[in-house]
Amino acid sequence: MKATIKTNFPKASDKIDLNILQQHLETLDLTNADNLNFWLYCTIAMRTGLRSIDILKMKTSSINKKERFSELVEQKTKKKVRVRIVNVVIDKINFEQDYVIFNHKYKTNVSLMTINRRLKALYADSNSNVSSHSIRKSTATSIYEKTGNNIIKAMLFLNHSSPLMTKNYLGITASEKMELYDLLDY
């Protein structure tokens, strides 16, 4: 009898349909603080490709309202990054708070668990493993496809250090290999 080894590694998150997310965001009542926080998180994630930790820890003081950007140091890589923040997001941020996405009850930033619960509920019928990271993956794939499968541009967008890392991250190796076979169709 073989022993099973239990690992504590989380399952990789799946990509999601960003159109479904965008349609949902358009229906939210943004006068509700929880809805506004979810809207801010998702909109920033879809527009910047930042990791969830960097979005949730984003301080209002890091945003240049006039030039529409935020400058921060990524938690994971410790790299300094500048990202565009669109006017529609800037207009909805309360700059009197410390964090862009602010939990009024606890007077701190919103938790990742809160965001993940809402995403899982939204995509409950999709039979996929959805998390906040799903938005980053899907946004990066969209950039990759919209640039004509330019891996270097996708790499720069994600702030990765190598094209191989980006290629593995996007999970495009198998599909691209199949496309190569089509080149041999004479």
N, C-alpha and C positions, 0 to 999 in steps of 0.2 A: 504494500500500500504506500503510495507516494504522499509525502507531506506537502501541503500547500503553504506557500510563503505569502504572507499578507504584507503588502506594501502600503505605505502611507502617501504615495504619490497621488496627487489629484488627477482626475481624468482630464485630458486635453479638451479645451472648449471648442465647440463647433463654430463655423461661420454662420451668420444669420442673414436674412433678407433685410437690407437696410431700408427698403421701400416700406415694408410693413412697420418698421420702427418709426420712420418719418410720418407715416399716416397716423399712427397712434399719438405721436407727439402733438400733431396738429389738432387733436380732439381734446387735449388736456385743458382744464380750467387752471390757468396759471396764477389765479388769486389764492389758490391753495398752496401753502408753503411746500408740502411734500411733492406735489405735482411740479412746482417750479424747480425744485432741486433735481428731480428726475429729468425734467426737460433740459436744464442746464448741463447736467452730467452727459446725457446722450448727445446733445447738440455739440458740446465741446469735443466729445470723443469722436463723433463722426466727422468733424471739421479739422481735427488736429492729429488724430492717430496716437495721441498720448496714452501711456499706460494709466490704468485706473488710479493707482496710488498717486501719480503726479497730478491728476485732475482733482482728486479729493483733497489733496494737500495744497492745492493752488491758493495762494493768498491774494486778496484783492490788491494789495500793495505791489504785486508783481506785474500788474496790468497797466500798460501805457494806453490810456483811453484815446488820446489824440491820434497816436500812430497805429492803434489797434493791434497790439501784440502783447504777449506775456513772455517774460524771460524767467527761466527757472533752471534748476539743476535736477536732472533726472535722479530719482531715488535709486534705481537699480544700477545704472551705469556711471553715475556721478558726472555725466557729461552736461555741460551747459547747453541749453537749447532755447531757441526763440521760435514761438509759434504765433500764427495769425489768429486773432480773436475777432470774429465778425461783429458788426454793429448790432445786429439783432440780439446777440448774447450780451454785449456790453450794456445795452439798454435795459436788460433785465437783472443785472447784478446790483446788489445793494452794497455800495462801497463803504458803508459805515460798519460793515461786518468784517471780521478778520479773514474768513474764508469765502471763496466764491460760492461754494456749495455748503451752506451753513445749517446746522441742526439747532433750531431755536430752543428746544427743550433742554439740551445739554450744553449749549453755548460753545459748540465746537464744530468741527467738520462732520459731514454725514459719513456713516460707515459704509464700507464696501458691501457688507451683508445686506444692508437696506437696498442698495442698487441691484444686487444680484437677485434678491427676492422679487423685485418688480419685473426684472427681465425674464426670470423663469416663469412668472405668472403670465406675462404677455405671450411667450412662446411655448406655453404648456402643451399645446396641441401639435407642436412640430416634431415631437419625438427625438429631440436632439439635446445635447449637453450645452446649454446656454449659460453664459456668464458675462460679466462686464468685459472680459478679454475678447469675447466674440465680436464686439464692435470694432476693436482694434484690428483684428484679423480681417474682418469684412471690409473695413475701410482701406486697409493696405492692399487687399486684393483688387478693390475698385481702382485704386491709384495705378496698380500694376497693369490692369487691363486698359485703362483710359490713356496710358502712355505707350500703348502698342507693345505691351509686355516688356517694358524697359526695367530690368531688374535693378539697375543702378539708381534710377529715380525712386523706385520703391524702397531701396536700401536707405537712400538719403532721407526719405519721408519718415521711415521708421527709426532713423538714427542708429541703424545697425552698423557694425564695423566691417562686415564682409558680405559680398553677394551670396555666398554659400549659406550663410546664416539666414538671409532673407528668403532664399529659395526653399530651404527646409521649413521655415516659419510659415510661408504661404501654402505649402503643401502642393506645389505645382509640378513637381518632378514627373509624376506618373502621367499626368495629362499632356505635358510637353513631349514626353517620349512617344506617346501615341501619335501626336501630330507629326513627329519625324517620320513615322512609317508612311504617312500620307504623301510625303515628299518623294517617296519611291514608287508611287503609283504612275506607271508609264502607259 
